[in-house]
Structures are given as structure tokens and as C-alpha cells.
Amino acid sequence: MGHETGTPQDVHAVALDVDGTIAGADHAVSARTMAAIAAVHAAGLPVFLLTGRSRRSVLRLARELGLRNRVAAANGSVAFDPVADVDTRVAPMSAADVTAAVGLHRSTGLALTWWERDTIWVDADGPAADELIALGESPEAIRVGDPDGIRPDTTLKMMLHGTPEALDAAAHEVRTALPDAARSMDTFWEFVAPDAHKWAALQHLLAGEIDPAHVLGIGDGGNDVPWLSRIGHPVAMANAREEVKALTRRHTLHHADDGAAVVLEQLAAELNRARH
């Protein structure tokens, strides 16, 4: 359980989910939130992005935010330097887990998407591709492919897509086949390699130089639980899934109301006061 609030002495880094957290209801990062992130970064704290978004999308966002530290994409499966555009950690899925995810796609009838470094594959045109585009992924990066042709050595993550009700109905089957599956959003079951979740990525980004106890983090999805539960200052969005809210006493406003900006503005103000 994290502290109620962070103080400048306690917080040495910030880690942020994107969709449902710093991205608003329109899936874009508002000018207010961008300014709050820039203020924290300018105060000397690294701001780590920990998101399920594609590498291409995160590279663009990190550069828009002016971040100079490493960031993580594809739910932690790839970490990279956004300035040099060089990967520093890549953790693809195993052949066994790829086979299990394809099997779930066929047994449940849920749409399948699998992600490589620069390409997002979907099993067919339709709602899954539409939602990915709505979430900010580039239409040019999305292609239709055959699940039989998936290459585990280049696959960073896989997801099943459907209605919240359909995903609820498949929960037992999914968790039986892939126990580490995460409900990243209400409409996606998400699978990555066991060592590729956001907590593993955050450990890589911290590089042993910053104690997780001194990290302030904000998130909303089930895939945020592993890392938010291990840092000193976890914050849940008002729109967060219940398992996220349960692990922290500190909550902020809904992502549509710039809830992440509220927390970051407070932190930046405290940092600036501490310096004067």
C-alpha cells in the first residue's frame, strides 16, 4: 500500500500509464496534462511511460512530451530510448503462449490481434482494428494477417478483443490457458511474456538507480496492478478497474477530467517549493 501523498523528498521518478490515465476520453493527451508532465520532467524527475500502446505510438508521444529518459511500450515487452530511437530491452512471447492465445481466439470466437515492433496484426478487419485506431494507433501500422503465420520470436504481445460481456464470459477459459493474462481494458484480454509485464519494464527503466519505493505511479487497468502494487506512491484514476483502486488509498479524478494532471501539477508545485 502506498503513501497517501508523495513529497519531493520521497518521489524520485514518475511512471505513467497512457490510455485511461494521461490520455483523456478522446484518447489524446490534453495540453494541461502535457504541461504537467513537462513541469515534472523540468524539475529533474524522469517520467517513465508504461503503456500497452505500440512502440511507434509511444515513440511519437515521448517526443511530443519532450522526454529524454527511456520508456516502455507493448505492455512492457519493449523498452527504448526515444531520443536515439534505440531499443534497450525486447521480450517476445514464447511459442507455447502464442499457440495458447491462438487457441483461445478459436475456441471463444473473440477477435485476435498480435503486435510486432512496427506492425499490429489483426485476424480480420472490424471492431478490433477500429478500436485500436480510436486508441491512437496509426492505421498504416495495422494489417490483416493469418494467425497460423504468427512468429513468436517477433511477437511482443497478443490480445483478444470483444464486448465486455464476451470477455467476462471467457475469463475462466482465458485464465486457465494463460494465468498471467491481464484485462488491460474492458474490451481486451492482453498476453505478454512472463518477464515482459510493466513491472519488469519499470525495473529495467529504473536500472537499479531508483528505489521503487520512491516512484509515484498512476494507472487504471488490470495490467497496471503488478507495478502499482510494488511502488511507494501508487495512484488510481477514478475510472480505474476495481483491482487497481483496491491497492491504493490515493485516487484522483477521471481521465476525462485530467485526473493525472491534478496529481502531477501538485507534485511539480511541491518540487518547485522545495527548491526555493
For each residue, the residues with C-beta under 8 A, 3 or more apart:
1: 247 248 249
2: 228 231 232 233 234 235 248 249 250
3: 6 10 232 233 250
4: 249 250
5: 233 250 266
6: 3 10 11 216 232 233 267 270
7: 10 11 270
8: 11 267 270 271 273 274
9: 274
10: 3 6 7 214 232 233
11: 6 7 8 14 45 214 215 216 233 267
12: 45 210 211 214 215
13: 45 46 47 48 206 210 214 215 216
14: 11 40 45 46 47 48 215 216 217 218 264 267
15: 47 48 49 50 202 205 215 216 217 218 227 231
16: 21 22 37 47 48 49 50 51 217 218 219 260
17: 20 21 22 50 51 198 218 219 220 221 224
18: 21 22 23 29 49 51 52 53 58 61
19: 23 27 51 52 53 135 136 185 221
20: 17 23 185 219 220 221 237 239 240 255
21: 16 17 18 218 219 220 237 255 260
22: 16 17 18 29 33 37 218 255 260 261
23: 18 19 20 26 27 28 29 136 255
24: 27 28 29 30 33 255 256 258
25: 255 256
26: 23
27: 19 23 24 134 135 136
28: 23 24 136
29: 18 22 23 24 33 34 37 61 64 65
30: 24 33 34 258 261
31: 34 35
32: 35 36 258 261
33: 22 24 29 30 36 37 258 260 261 264
34: 29 30 31 37 38 64 65
35: 31 32 38 39 261
36: 32 33 39 40 260 261 264 265 268
37: 16 22 29 33 34 40 41 47 65 67 264
38: 34 35 41 42 65 66
39: 35 36 42 43 264 265 268
40: 14 36 37 43 45 47 264 267 268 271
41: 37 38 45 46 47 65 66 67 68
42: 38 39
43: 39 40 268 271 272 275
44: 271
45: 11 12 13 14 40 41 271
46: 13 14 41 69 205 210
47: 13 14 15 16 37 40 41 65 67 69
48: 13 14 15 16 69 70 71 72 202 205
49: 15 16 18 58 61 62 67 71 72 73
50: 15 16 17 71 72 76 198 201 202 205 217 219 224 227
51: 16 17 18 19 58 72 73 75
52: 18 19 73 74 75 157 184 190 221 223
53: 18 19 57 58 61 73 74 135 136 137
54: 57 58 73 74 115 120 137 138 141
55: 58 59 73 74 78 80 117 118 156
56: 59 60 118 137 138 141
57: 53 54 60 61 73 136 137 138
58: 18 49 51 53 54 55 61 62 71 72 73 82
59: 55 56 62 63 73 80 82 85
60: 56 57 63 64
61: 18 29 49 53 57 58 64 65
62: 49 58 59 65 67 71 82
63: 59 60 66 67 82
64: 29 34 60 61
65: 29 34 37 38 41 47 61 62
66: 38 41 63
67: 37 41 47 49 62 63 71 82
68: 41 82 83
69: 46 47 48 205
70: 48 79 80 81 82 88 204 205
71: 48 49 50 58 62 67 79 80 82 205
72: 48 49 50 51 58 76 78 79 198 201 202 204 205
73: 49 51 52 53 54 55 57 58 59 77 78 79 80
74: 52 53 54 55 77 78 115 156 157 192 196
75: 51 52 157 182 184 190 192 196 197 198 223
76: 50 72 79 91 192 196 197 198 199 200 201 202
77: 73 74 90 91 92 93 115 156 157 192 193 196 201
78: 55 72 73 74 87 89 90 91 117 156
79: 70 71 72 73 76 87 88 89 201 204 205
80: 55 59 70 71 73 85 86 87 88 89
81: 70 84 85 86 88
82: 58 59 62 63 67 68 70 71 85
83: 68
84: 81
85: 59 80 81 82
86: 80 81
87: 78 79 80 90 117
88: 70 79 80 81 204
89: 78 79 80 201 204
90: 77 78 87 117 156
91: 76 77 78 156 192 193 195 196 200
92: 77 152 153 154 155 156 193 196
93: 77 97 98 101 152 155 156 157 158 191 192 193 196
94: 97 98 152 193
95: 98 99 152
96: 99 100
97: 93 94 100 101 152 158 178 191 193
98: 93 94 95 101 102 114 150 152 155 158
99: 95 96 102 103
100: 96 97 103 104 177 178
101: 93 97 98 104 105 112 114 158 160 177 178 191
102: 98 99 105 106 112 147 148 150
103: 99 100 106 107 177
104: 100 101 107 108 110 160 170 173 174 177 178 189
105: 101 102 108 109 110 111 112 123 147 160
106: 102 103 109
107: 103 104 173
108: 104 105 160 162 166 170 173 174
109: 105 106 162 166
110: 104 105 160 161 162 166 167 170 189
111: 105 122 123 124 126 127 128 160 161 162
112: 101 102 105 122 123 128 147 158 159 160 161
113: 120 121 122 123 128 129 132 158 159 161
114: 98 101 120 121 145 147 150 155 157 158 159
115: 54 74 77 119 120 121 155 156 157 158 159
116: 119 120 121 151 154 155 156
117: 55 78 87 90 154 156
118: 55 56 141
119: 115 116 141 142 143
120: 54 113 114 115 116 132 137 141 142 143
121: 113 114 115 116 142 143 144 145 150
122: 111 112 113 125 126 128 129 132 142 143 144 145
123: 105 111 112 113 128 144 145 146 147
124: 111 128 144
125: 122 129 144
126: 111 122 129 130
127: 111 130 131 161
128: 111 112 113 122 123 124 131 132 161
129: 113 122 125 126 132 133 142 144
130: 126 127 133 134
131: 127 128 134 135 161 187
132: 113 120 122 128 129 135 137 142
133: 129 130 136 137 138 139 142
134: 27 130 131
135: 19 27 53 131 132
136: 19 23 27 28 53 57 133
137: 53 54 56 57 120 132 133 141 142
138: 54 56 57 133 141 142
139: 133 142
140:
141: 54 56 118 119 120 137 138
142: 119 120 121 122 129 132 133 137 138 139
143: 119 120 121 122
144: 121 122 123 124 125 129
145: 114 121 122 123 149 150
146: 123 149
147: 102 105 112 114 123 150
148: 102
149: 145 146
150: 98 102 114 121 145 147 155 158
151: 116 154 155
152: 92 93 94 95 97 98 155
153: 92
154: 92 116 117 151
155: 92 93 98 114 115 116 150 151 152 158
156: 55 74 77 78 90 91 92 93 115 116 117 192 196
157: 52 74 75 77 93 114 115 190 191 192 196
158: 93 97 98 101 112 113 114 115 150 155 190 191
159: 112 113 114 115 184 188 189 190 191
160: 101 104 105 108 110 111 112 167 170 174 188 189
161: 110 111 112 113 127 128 131 187 188
162: 108 109 110 111 166 167 170 187
163: 166 167 187
164: 167 168 186 187
165: 168 169
166: 108 109 110 162 163 169 170
167: 110 160 162 163 164 170 171 183 186 187 188 189
168: 164 165 171
169: 165 166
170: 104 108 110 160 162 166 167 173 174 189
171: 167 168 174 175
172: 175 176
173: 104 107 108 170 176 177
174: 104 108 160 170 171 177 178 181 189
175: 171 172 178 179 181
176: 172 173 179
177: 100 101 103 104 173 174
178: 97 100 101 104 174 175 181 191
179: 175 176
180: 191 192 194 197
181: 174 175 178 189 190 191
182: 75 189 190 191 197 221 222 223 225
183: 167 186 188 189 190 221 222 223 241
184: 52 75 159 188 189 190 221 222 223
185: 19 20 188 221
186: 164 167 183
187: 131 161 162 163 164 167
188: 159 160 161 167 183 184 185
189: 104 110 159 160 167 170 174 181 182 183 184
190: 52 75 157 158 159 181 182 183 184 223
191: 93 97 101 157 158 159 178 180 181 182
192: 74 75 76 77 91 93 156 157 180 196 197
193: 77 91 92 93 94 97 196
194: 180 197
195: 91 200
196: 74 75 76 77 91 92 93 156 157 192 193 200 201
197: 75 76 180 182 192 194 200 201 223 226 227
198: 17 50 72 75 76 201 202 223 224 226 227
199: 76 202 203 226 227 230
200: 76 91 195 196 197 203 204
201: 50 72 76 77 79 89 196 197 198 204 205 227
202: 15 48 50 72 76 198 199 205 206 212 215 217 227 231
203: 199 200 206 212
204: 70 72 79 88 89 200 201 207
205: 15 46 48 50 69 70 71 72 79 201 202
206: 13 202 203 209 210 211 212 215
207: 204 210
208:
209: 206
210: 12 13 46 206 207 214 215
211: 12 206 214 215 232
212: 202 203 206 215 230 231 232
213: 231 232
214: 10 11 12 13 210 211 232
215: 11 12 13 14 15 202 206 210 211 212 231 232 233
216: 6 11 13 14 15 231 232 233 235 263 267
217: 14 15 16 50 202 224 227 228 231 233 234 235
218: 14 15 16 17 21 22 234 235 236 237 252 260 263
219: 16 17 20 21 50 224 227 228 234 235 236 237 240 244
220: 17 20 21 224 236 237 239 240 241 244 255
221: 17 19 20 52 182 183 184 185 224 240 241 244
222: 182 183 184 225 241 243 244
223: 52 75 182 183 184 190 197 198 226
224: 17 50 198 217 219 220 221 227 228 240 244
225: 182 222 228 229 243 244 247
226: 197 198 199 223 229 230
227: 15 50 197 198 199 201 202 217 219 224 230 231
228: 2 217 219 224 225 231 234 236 244 247 248
229: 225 226 234 247
230: 199 212 226 227
231: 2 15 202 212 213 215 216 217 227 228 234
232: 2 3 6 10 211 212 213 214 215 216
233: 2 3 5 6 10 11 215 216 217 250
234: 2 217 218 219 228 229 231 247 248 250
235: 2 216 217 218 219 248 250 251 252 263
236: 218 219 220 228 240 244 245 247 248 250 251 252
237: 20 21 218 219 220 240 244 251 252 253 254 255 259 260
238: 251 252 253 254 255 257 259
239: 20 220 254 255 256 259
240: 20 219 220 221 224 236 237 244 245 251
241: 183 220 221 222 244 245
242: 245 246
243: 222 225 246 247
244: 219 220 221 222 224 225 228 236 237 240 241 247 248
245: 236 240 241 242 248 251
246: 242 243
247: 1 225 228 229 234 236 243 244
248: 1 2 228 234 235 236 244 245 251
249: 1 2 4
250: 2 3 4 5 233 234 235 236
251: 235 236 237 238 240 245 248
252: 218 235 236 237 238 259 260 262 263
253: 237 238 257 258 259 262
254: 237 238 239 257 259
255: 20 21 22 23 24 25 220 237 238 239 258 259 260
256: 24 25 239
257: 238 253 254
258: 24 30 32 33 253 255 261 262
259: 237 238 239 252 253 254 255 262 263
260: 16 21 22 33 36 218 237 252 255 263 264
261: 22 30 32 33 35 36 258 264 265
262: 252 253 258 259 265 266
263: 216 218 235 252 259 260 266 267
264: 14 33 36 37 39 40 260 261 267 268
265: 36 39 261 262 268 269
266: 5 262 263 269 270
267: 6 8 11 14 40 216 263 264 270 271
268: 36 39 40 43 264 265 271 272
269: 265 266 272 273
270: 6 7 8 266 267 273 274
271: 8 40 43 44 45 267 268 274 275
272: 43 268 269 275 276
273: 8 269 270 276
274: 8 9 270 271
275: 43 271 272
276: 272 273
